């Protein structure tokens, strides 16, 4: 019983670590893109392209949305399995 509990708490900790890592990386990317010198460097080496039109900006935002959806689709099934197992445990303990 304690092995299951330890395994599930480890899984929850892993999920939290992934979410925190994703949030921190997004924040750091936001700060880097706001820095003018970093933006100039990335444009110079071809990592990013300057946006001149609204279509360029929309494509960029759409790409970020796809990344957010990808992270959600990775994390949600694990969270869903954790919640369902928790409900089963609670139903077993109730009279």
Secondary structure, DSSP 8 states (H G I E B T S, - for coil): -HHHHHHHHHHHHHHHHHHHHHHHHHHHHHHHHHSHHHHHHHHHHTSS----SHHHHHHHHHHHHHHHHHHHHHHHHHHHHHHHHHHHHHHHH--
